[in-house]
Structure formats: C-alpha cells, structure tokens
Amino acid sequence: MFEFLKRPEADEQVEVKASATGRIAARAAGWGTAGRAVWSARDSATLTRHGFAANPVGFRAVKMIAEAAASLPLVLQDDERRYDTHPVLALLARPNGAQGRAELLEALFGQVLLSGNGYVEAVGGEGVPVELHVLRSDRMTVVPGADGWPVAYDYTVGGRKHRFALGEGPAPICHIKSFHPQDDHYGLSPMQAAAAALDVHNAASRWSKALLDNAARPSGAIVYKGADNQSQLSSDQYDRLLSEMETQHQGARNAGRPMLLEGGLDWKPMGFSPSDMEFQKTKEAAAREIAVAFGVPPMLLGIPGDATYANFQEANRAFYRSTVLPLATRVVSALAHWLGDFTGTTFELKPDLDQVSALAAERQSQWTRIGDASFLTDAEKRRLLGLPALEVGDG
C-alpha cells in the first residue's frame, strides 16, 4: 500500500527530467552569477540609449560639446588669401533643404562623440556637391577589401541596404573617426570609455527612485510609551494627535514650530543612514568620471565637489581649448580635405579663434606679443596668427 514511499533500488533506473537547453539558457541569462557586476552592452545603439537618452550627465556633456563646436565661426583660406565667399562656404551655410550649418555640424559632432564615427554623404552635382547629409553611425558598416582598406560603405535601414562604392574620383562618403588603438576601421568614442561610470550613475538613479517608491523615510517618528506596558493609543488619542499634527505642524506657515509632546510620546528624528550617504557620493563620483571622459570640466555641469578651476571663466576657457577646439579642428579639416577632392583645389577650413569669446583674453595677448616682435617679418607674423602669409595685392 505504501510502496511509493520506498526508495528506489540501486539497480533501478531513475528518470530525470531536464531541458537540454536549460544550462545554456541559464548561463545566457546570468543565473548563478550572484555577487558579480552586471554591465550593459557596449554597442553604439545601447550606449546611446543608456548614456545619452537616459543619462542627464552624458546628455549634457554631448550637447555642450556638439553645440559649442557647431557654433564656432569658420574661415576658409589657402596660401594666398582668406575667402569671404566660396562655393564650399555656401554649401556649408545651407548643406541641405532641412538643415543649416549649425544643425549639420551639431549632428556630425554628436555622432562622433556618441559612436566615435561620423559619416557625411555628398549628393549630386559636378564639382562641389549639391547637398551634404550626416548619416547615422549605427546604420553604417565599413566593407574592407582584400588589402584591408575600405572599398565601400553599407548603409542599412529597415532591412534594406544601400552600398556606397569607393572607386575613382571623390569618395561619396566622408568617414571621420576617433583614434582607436584596437580597431582599423572604427573609432573609439568617449561614451565607450565612460560606459562603466554610466552604468553606475544610472543604477544609482534607479536606486534613488526605488527608495522613494518603496522605502522613503519620514522626517521622524512619534513613539508612544504608555504606562503599565500599554503600547497603543486609544482611538480618541490617535485622532486628536493626527488633528494636532495637521493643524499645528504641517505647511509652510507652521515650519519650525516646536512640538509639545505629552502622555508618554517621544520624537525620534530620522535621516539618511551612512550607507545612503556613501551611495550618493558614489553617484557623484560616477558623474565626475563621465565628465572627465568627455573632457567637460565638472564645474560646468554643476557637479559638486570639484574645485580644479578658480572660477567659471577659467573652466570655460579650458573647455574650449582642451575639448571643443581639438574636436572642431579635426572634423572640419577632414571635411576640407574631402571637399577639396570635389573642387580639385587645396584649401584650409578651420575655426576662427579671434571670434571665440572664451578665448578673447589670450588671443589679445597673442596679438600684442607677436605685433611687438620687431625681429619678425609681416609674413611671419601673419603665419603665427593663422593668417595667409600674404594677401593678394600686397606689395
């Protein structure tokens, strides 16, 4: 009758039911990894979604750099003169029907910062292109040839692919990439370098939200210690205490009013625990790491605890000199070299430092110092100031 309670004999085969893919699924899902850090994916689309669209520090850092670099005034010159009007300047002023110069360059700088790669497409026309368009980096794939150099670019949207072939003549795509020590075809973005700090910052924000939703602490607690081990207030006492709290101690009018407790009531203030405070410091440290990866002084992002610069003006000057200008110079120089293949001429495209307000003081000092150098010729002075050596018509 109770045969089912007996243990199976040693020679009996016990049936074991288990999924053939269970162990693989468990490993893929991260089961059995308790105590290990869980990091987000490092692909461009995921980093953009988590580090830019869902992180205020990453969003503001990218926006600050891209907008500052796109707003820089540009000058076009060759060995003989600086041009006020030029077909390339006209193209950049209105690159396509939907964008102006600032919008196009902001999108290009943003792509370089988010993915390490920027792609510009030239459309139609003989000589100077008719339009320029910035293409999304996450949709572009480099097609290498037998020798390792790119022979084409594939742009994929919604399952459809368009190939930009490279051959004779100017390239239809200008690929601008950041330095990557371990990749021959794609650049390394600041977003990738800051990925760990972004995960920490986002996790801290989720923790703070969960604290508010599930375990938010009141400012304090009223503890009742009644006589004869009585631990509960009567219904009348409880209603009276609530009424007094609402009328005498809530709202701005009653802020700071002392509380009179009677009948065994005791006030216990509450605050953040030491672990809560350390968690907040961890979040601030992660925010500083994100700012450092992008080259933005934390002071400009309003991150507390940073006193590297004496004032905001010095931090802003360092921001332009160390981050904005190197990026803008590298990108517009690549555009000038690429567009020069279309025009068949060689010219230089660069930011006009004399019109950057953040650098006004040091540019004034440089002009004065070079102007007072009597041992330099006029051509040498012009070259040191970034001007053509000799204007057309000069003696």
Beta strands, then each sheet from edge to edge (+ up, - down):
strand 1: 74-77
strand 2: 82-83
strand 3: 117-123
strand 4: 131-135
strand 5: 140-144
strand 6: 150-157
strand 7: 160-165
strand 8: 173-177
strand 9: 220-224
strand 10: 265-269
strand 11: 348-351
sheet 1: 2+ 1- 11+
sheet 2: 4+ 3- 8+
sheet 3: 5+ 6- 7+
sheet 4: 9+ 10-
end
